[in-house]
Amino acid sequence: MCMLSTIDEQNMKKVVRHSLLVASLLVLPALAFAEYVPLSPSLPLIGRNFGDLNSLLNNLLTIAVAVAALLAVIMIAIGGFKYMTTDSVFAISGAKEQIANAVIGLLIVISAILILWTINPNIVNLNLFATS
């Protein structure tokens, strides 16, 4: 009789765990339907208007930030590959340094744009040759 009760307790624990798992899988997707409300306006995207010098400079700034972010991600990937494939202690420390430098560079570029955007969004929108 004792053996039967332990089997029933183990099965009951499994049933409870599985039912909690199934219930959470049914409830959690409902949270995904929550509406996203941004706290601040989004960063400027590349416009389609290249007719004047102001829009050209704005687009070049956006492209420069995107290229800097892409290069930082590539450098992080290369550093990670070097870190995983080398056996030398000096090469591993060099790979760690490369990853750290890429992350620092990425943070500098992103923080510069975000600080300027937080101070005044018109700073990022280069209107140097506005005629008004």
C-alpha positions in Angstrom: 0.0 0.0 0.0 2.9 2.3 0.7 4.3 1.8 -2.8 1.0 2.7 -4.3 0.7 5.9 -2.4 4.2 7.1 -3.5 3.4 6.4 -7.1 0.2 8.3 -6.9 2.0 11.2 -5.2 4.6 11.3 -8.0 2.0 11.1 -10.7 0.0 13.8 -9.0 3.0 16.1 -8.9 3.7 15.5 -12.6 0.0 16.2 -13.4 0.1 19.4 -11.4 3.4 20.5 -13.1 2.1 19.7 -16.6 -1.3 21.4 -16.0 0.5 24.6 -14.7 2.7 24.5 -17.8 -0.2 24.1 -20.2 -2.1 26.9 -18.3 0.8 29.3 -18.6 1.2 28.5 -22.3 -2.4 29.3 -22.8 -2.4 32.6 -20.7 1.0 34.1 -21.7 0.2 34.7 -25.4 -2.7 36.9 -24.3 -0.1 39.3 -22.8 1.4 39.7 -26.3 -1.7 41.6 -27.4 -0.8 44.5 -25.1 -0.6 47.8 -26.9 2.9 49.2 -27.3 3.0 52.9 -26.4 6.4 54.5 -27.0 7.6 56.9 -24.3 9.2 59.3 -26.7 9.0 59.9 -30.4 11.0 57.5 -32.5 14.4 58.3 -34.0 14.4 59.7 -37.5 14.4 57.3 -40.4 15.9 57.8 -43.8 13.6 60.0 -45.8 12.9 59.8 -49.5 13.5 63.5 -50.2 17.0 64.1 -51.4 16.1 67.4 -53.1 17.8 69.8 -50.8 21.0 69.8 -48.8 19.3 69.6 -45.4 17.6 66.3 -46.2 20.8 65.0 -47.7 22.7 65.8 -44.4 20.0 64.2 -42.3 20.1 61.1 -44.4 23.9 60.9 -44.3 23.8 61.2 -40.5 21.3 58.4 -40.2 23.3 56.2 -42.6 26.5 57.0 -40.7 25.0 55.9 -37.4 23.6 52.7 -39.0 27.0 51.9 -40.6 28.8 52.5 -37.2 26.3 50.1 -35.5 26.7 47.5 -38.2 30.5 47.7 -38.0 30.4 47.4 -34.2 28.2 44.2 -34.5 30.6 42.8 -37.1 33.6 43.5 -34.9 31.8 41.8 -31.9 31.2 38.8 -34.1 34.8 38.6 -35.3 36.1 39.0 -31.7 33.7 36.3 -30.5 34.9 34.0 -33.3 38.6 34.6 -32.3 37.7 34.0 -28.7 36.1 30.7 -29.4 38.7 29.4 -31.8 42.0 30.3 -30.3 44.0 28.4 -27.6 46.5 31.1 -26.8 46.0 33.1 -23.6 47.2 36.3 -25.4 44.9 35.8 -28.4 41.9 35.3 -26.0 42.8 38.5 -24.1 43.1 40.3 -27.5 39.7 39.0 -28.6 38.1 40.1 -25.3 39.7 43.5 -25.8 38.3 43.7 -29.4 34.8 42.8 -28.1 35.0 45.4 -25.3 36.3 48.1 -27.7 33.5 47.4 -30.2 30.8 47.6 -27.4 32.3 50.8 -26.2 32.3 52.3 -29.7 28.7 51.3 -30.2 27.7 52.8 -26.9 29.4 56.0 -27.7 27.7 56.4 -31.1 24.2 55.5 -29.7 24.6 57.6 -26.6 25.7 60.6 -28.6 22.6 60.4 -30.8 20.3 59.7 -27.8 21.7 62.6 -25.7 21.2 65.0 -28.6 17.7 63.6 -29.3 16.8 64.0 -25.6 18.0 67.5 -25.3 16.2 68.7 -28.5 15.1 66.5 -31.4 15.7 69.4 -33.7 19.5 69.1 -33.0 19.5 65.8 -34.8 17.5 67.2 -37.7 20.1 69.2 -39.4 18.4 72.3 -40.8 21.6 74.3 -41.5 20.4 75.9 -44.7 16.8 76.6 -43.8 15.3 79.7 -45.4 12.4 81.0 -43.3 
